[in-house]
Amino acid sequence: MRSIMVQTSARLLALLSLLQVRREWTGQELAHRLEVGPRTIRRDVDKLRSLGYPIEAAPGVAGGYRLGAGGELPPLLLDDAEAVAVAVGLRTAAAGGIAGIEETSVRALSKLEQVLPGRLRRRVSALSDATSAFGVEGPRIDAEVLATLAGACRDYARLRFSYEARDEKTSARMVEPAAVVYSGHRWYLVAFDLDRDDWRTFRLDRIRGRVRLGERGRRRIVPGGDPAAFVRERLRGAWEGDSSAVVPGRIRMHAPAARVGSRVPRRYANVEAEGEDACIVTSRGRWSHGFLVWMATLDEPMEVLDPPELVEAARTIVARLSAA
């Protein structure tokens, strides 16, 4: 009798796990996955409902089961790999660029550890204790804005907001959003700009004021079908720009070209030898503060050559560090 009860409980947990993985299953699919008959699936669904799980069912041949929204759901079922993946995500989010998410991520990670079995709890706890992360100085975005944009992408809702361009000029935008993309440093909204009749990418940290939801728009597919690739190409184009207007940065590194070149990807900068113990590093696109800081992290003696704006930026950073 005990063996039968254990088997039934294990099957209920497996059924619940399947319902959490996919939005909808047919009864036949569930029966096949669990190796039982359709009648057993119906009985197990009734048992899960009695435990408080809002499982919805559609009648008929094409009908199926799905886990409904709302209700008091017990903890999610996570296998070993899923638990570790969630822990890594929460740990990374604690150092992310979303304002106010750090404390929330730490609280969620603590709750996760409390509801896991002892074996998994030890693995996740070890991961938390042994892993640390640092946040890169950069723009931070509001979690509510991110949630609003993501919801609009899902619901095909038009958006209205004010946007500050690179030249610090602000304009009103009305768009049909398609996706939100994280580059590893900044968040971007990919959307079709209705006034400009073209696709645009918007940095979330440059959206000013309140984001207003409008009427339902069209479902938009990003050119090429891959939002991340679309943003990457747009950023690459902005970085390279018009070759006649690009002003690259040049820095003399007092270290052999071979040593510097092994640490500088060719797609970002050129490294040319200047004798045996020095080299000139030239950015492939226009100079930036990031290029300057990146060269400084190589921990080699360096001399900023040009343009004058880059030299002045270096002096400013040195002065700030000296005063710290």
C-alpha positions in Angstrom: 0.0 0.0 0.0 2.8 2.4 0.9 4.5 1.7 -2.5 1.3 2.5 -4.3 1.0 5.8 -2.4 4.6 6.7 -3.2 4.0 6.0 -6.9 0.8 8.0 -7.0 2.5 11.0 -5.2 5.5 10.8 -7.6 3.1 10.8 -10.6 1.2 13.8 -9.2 4.5 15.7 -8.9 5.5 14.7 -12.4 2.1 15.8 -13.7 2.4 19.2 -11.9 5.9 19.6 -13.3 4.7 19.1 -16.9 1.9 21.6 -16.4 4.4 24.2 -15.2 6.7 23.6 -18.2 4.2 24.2 -21.0 1.1 26.3 -21.3 -1.3 23.5 -22.5 -1.3 19.7 -22.8 -3.8 17.4 -24.3 -4.9 14.5 -22.1 -3.4 12.1 -24.5 0.0 13.8 -24.4 0.0 13.7 -20.6 -1.0 10.1 -20.5 1.8 9.2 -23.0 4.4 11.1 -21.0 3.4 9.5 -17.7 2.7 6.1 -19.2 -0.8 5.9 -17.8 -4.3 5.9 -19.2 -6.5 9.1 -19.9 -8.8 8.1 -17.0 -5.8 8.2 -14.6 -4.9 11.6 -15.8 -8.4 12.9 -15.1 -8.3 11.4 -11.6 -4.9 13.0 -10.9 -6.1 16.4 -12.2 -9.0 16.2 -9.8 -6.6 15.4 -6.9 -4.4 18.4 -7.8 -7.5 20.6 -7.9 -8.4 19.5 -4.4 -4.9 20.6 -3.3 -5.6 24.1 -4.6 -4.0 24.0 -8.0 -6.3 25.9 -10.5 -6.1 23.5 -13.4 -8.3 24.4 -16.3 -9.7 21.9 -18.8 -11.2 22.3 -22.3 -13.6 19.6 -23.3 -13.6 17.8 -26.6 -11.1 16.0 -28.8 -8.9 19.1 -29.2 -9.3 20.0 -25.5 -6.5 19.9 -23.0 -5.3 20.9 -19.6 -3.4 24.0 -18.4 -2.3 25.5 -15.1 -4.5 28.6 -14.6 -3.5 31.9 -13.2 -4.3 32.9 -9.7 -4.9 30.8 -6.7 -2.4 29.8 -4.0 0.2 27.7 -5.7 2.7 25.7 -3.7 6.4 26.1 -4.6 7.6 25.4 -8.1 9.2 22.1 -8.8 12.8 22.5 -9.9 15.3 19.8 -10.8 19.0 20.1 -10.1 19.9 22.0 -13.2 16.9 24.3 -13.0 17.6 25.2 -9.3 21.2 26.1 -10.1 20.1 28.1 -13.2 17.7 30.2 -11.1 20.3 30.7 -8.4 22.8 31.9 -10.9 20.2 34.3 -12.5 19.3 35.8 -9.1 22.9 36.2 -8.1 23.7 37.9 -11.4 20.6 40.1 -11.1 21.9 41.3 -7.7 24.7 43.1 -9.5 22.6 44.1 -12.6 21.6 47.5 -14.0 18.0 47.5 -12.9 17.3 50.0 -10.1 16.1 48.4 -6.8 16.4 44.8 -8.0 19.5 44.0 -5.8 17.7 43.5 -2.5 14.7 41.8 -4.2 17.1 39.3 -5.9 18.8 38.5 -2.6 15.4 37.9 -0.8 14.3 35.7 -3.6 17.5 33.7 -3.5 17.0 33.2 0.3 13.5 32.0 -0.2 14.6 29.6 -2.9 17.1 28.0 -0.6 14.5 27.5 2.2 12.1 25.5 0.0 14.6 23.3 -1.7 15.5 19.7 -0.4 18.6 19.5 1.6 20.7 18.1 -1.2 19.9 21.0 -3.6 19.9 23.5 -0.8 23.6 22.7 -0.1 24.5 23.1 -3.8 22.7 26.4 -4.2 24.1 27.7 -0.8 27.6 26.8 -1.9 27.0 28.6 -5.2 25.9 31.7 -3.3 28.8 31.6 -0.8 31.4 31.0 -3.4 30.1 33.4 -6.1 30.5 37.2 -6.1 29.8 39.8 -8.8 30.6 43.4 -9.3 28.5 45.9 -11.1 29.9 47.8 -14.1 29.3 51.5 -13.8 26.6 52.4 -16.2 23.1 53.5 -16.7 20.4 52.1 -14.5 16.8 51.6 -15.5 13.5 51.5 -13.6 12.1 48.0 -13.1 8.5 49.3 -13.6 9.5 50.8 -16.9 11.1 47.5 -18.0 7.9 45.6 -17.0 5.7 48.0 -18.8 7.7 47.7 -22.0 7.8 43.9 -21.8 4.0 43.8 -21.3 3.4 46.0 -24.3 5.6 43.8 -26.5 3.5 40.8 -25.3 0.2 42.5 -25.8 1.1 44.4 -29.0 0.1 47.7 -27.3 1.3 51.0 -28.7 3.6 53.1 -26.5 4.0 56.9 -26.1 7.1 58.4 -24.4 9.6 61.1 -24.6 13.1 60.1 -25.7 16.4 61.9 -25.3 18.7 61.4 -28.3 22.5 61.4 -28.2 22.5 65.2 -28.9 20.4 65.6 -25.7 17.4 66.8 -27.8 14.0 65.3 -26.6 11.3 64.2 -28.9 7.8 62.6 -28.5 7.7 59.0 -29.8 4.7 56.7 -30.6 5.8 53.2 -31.4 4.7 49.6 -31.8 7.1 47.6 -29.6 8.5 44.2 -30.6 11.2 43.2 -28.1 13.4 44.3 -25.2 17.1 43.4 -25.6 19.9 43.4 -23.0 23.4 43.9 -24.4 25.2 43.0 -21.2 25.6 46.7 -20.4 22.5 48.5 -21.5 18.8 47.7 -22.1 17.2 48.5 -25.5 13.6 48.6 -26.8 13.2 47.5 -30.4 10.1 49.1 -31.9 8.5 50.4 -35.1 8.4 54.2 -34.9 5.0 55.1 -36.4 5.9 58.8 -37.1 9.1 57.9 -38.9 7.7 54.8 -40.6 10.8 52.8 -39.7 12.4 50.5 -37.1 14.3 52.1 -34.2 16.2 51.0 -31.1 15.7 53.0 -27.9 18.0 53.0 -24.9 15.8 52.5 -21.9 17.9 54.8 -19.8 17.1 57.7 -22.2 13.3 57.3 -22.0 12.1 60.4 -20.0 9.0 60.7 -17.9 6.1 58.3 -17.9 5.6 55.6 -20.5 2.0 55.7 -21.7 0.2 52.6 -23.0 -2.0 53.2 -26.1 -4.4 51.2 -28.2 -3.6 47.8 -29.5 -1.3 47.9 -32.5 0.0 45.5 -35.1 2.2 42.5 -34.3 5.6 43.5 -35.5 8.4 41.1 -36.5 11.9 42.6 -36.2 13.8 42.7 -39.5 15.7 39.4 -39.7 13.6 37.8 -37.0 16.3 38.2 -34.3 15.9 41.2 -32.0 19.3 40.7 -30.4 21.1 40.5 -33.8 19.1 43.6 -34.9 20.3 45.7 -31.9 23.9 44.4 -32.4 24.0 45.5 -36.0 22.5 48.9 -35.1 25.1 49.4 -32.4 27.9 48.4 -34.8 26.6 50.9 -37.3 26.5 53.7 -34.7 30.0 52.8 -33.6 31.5 52.8 -37.1 29.3 55.6 -38.4 30.3 57.7 -41.4 34.0 56.9 -42.0 34.6 60.5 -43.0 33.3 61.7 -39.6 34.9 59.1 -37.4 37.6 60.3 -35.0 39.4 57.3 -33.6 41.4 57.3 -30.4 45.1 56.6 -30.4 47.1 55.4 -27.3 50.7 54.5 -27.1 51.2 51.5 -24.9 54.7 51.0 -23.5 54.6 47.2 -23.9 55.4 44.8 -26.8 52.7 44.7 -29.6 52.4 40.9 -29.2 51.5 41.2 -25.6 49.0 44.0 -26.0 47.6 42.4 -29.2 46.8 39.2 -27.4 44.5 41.1 -25.1 42.8 43.5 -27.6 40.3 41.9 -30.0 40.9 43.0 -33.6 37.3 43.9 -34.2 37.6 46.7 -31.6 41.1 48.1 -32.2 44.3 47.9 -34.3 47.7 47.3 -32.6 50.8 48.4 -34.5 54.3 47.8 -33.2 56.5 50.9 -32.4 59.8 49.3 -31.8 60.3 46.2 -29.7 58.8 47.6 -26.4 56.0 49.9 -27.5 52.9 49.9 -29.8 50.1 52.2 -30.9 46.5 51.1 -30.3 43.9 52.7 -32.5 40.2 52.3 -32.0 38.3 51.0 -35.0 35.4 53.3 -34.4 35.2 56.8 -32.9 37.0 57.2 -29.6 35.0 56.8 -26.4 35.6 56.8 -22.6 35.1 53.0 -22.7 38.1 52.7 -25.0 40.2 54.8 -22.6 39.2 52.8 -19.5 39.6 49.5 -21.4 43.3 50.4 -22.2 43.9 51.4 -18.6 42.7 48.0 -17.4 45.6 46.4 -19.3 47.8 47.6 -16.5 50.6 48.7 -18.8 52.3 52.2 -19.0 50.3 54.2 -21.5 50.3 57.6 -23.2 47.2 59.1 -24.7 48.0 60.6 -28.1 44.9 61.9 -29.8 42.3 63.3 -30.4 42.6 66.3 -28.0 39.2 65.4 -26.5 40.5 61.9 -25.5 43.6 63.5 -24.0 41.4 65.9 -21.9 39.1 63.0 -20.9 42.2 61.1 -19.6 43.4 64.1 -17.6 39.9 64.5 -16.1 39.8 60.9 -15.0 43.3 61.1 -13.5 42.4 64.3 -11.6 39.3 62.6 -10.1 41.2 59.5 -9.1 44.0 61.7 -7.5 41.4 63.5 -5.4 39.7 60.4 -4.2 
